[in-house]
């Protein structure tokens, strides 16, 4: 799952550019999600779900033709990304704003940032203009880095890899070696980096345990997605 941010000052066309990037990525066959940063509440005052939250509910879920979830706290970006990663198997997540994040970003105004891959005038762009931008996004964006600093990519640490990636200095085939779409460990809402040996150990141990159970009695199929939550009450 690669991450790209669209950042800039107010009224510089961020939302317009996000929608065009999403549409272009989708037309290329990619599955895409978005995350928008805002200083305002997402729930409308007076609505039933707003009343639930005002009454003290920490999590409010709306379920119908769509499902939405609001959590009554400010979660950091890595927490949100790791949640998205396991809710839906996506190819790209496009962020709106998050100008201080360490992910590849497209700027809609002057931003002095070493993670910016290009700066554009989103207000004067048309749908065709977004194609070379998405080409850059495909080439230079990257996913959640586990900060193992394993040097398997040829760089001294993960930050140096990210800086090189946004400049187009990472050769194809030398992408991050530890980013995995198969297993991600979170403890107390923090992503815990695991090298390949530990990832394989945890994965094989859990899968082996599940295979010993009679899961077919519960309507379980191939078990392509496994989620294990452990709450230590001690």
Order of alpha helices (4+ residues) and beta strands (2+ residues): beta-alpha-beta-alpha-beta-beta-alpha-beta-beta-beta-alpha-alpha-beta-beta-alpha
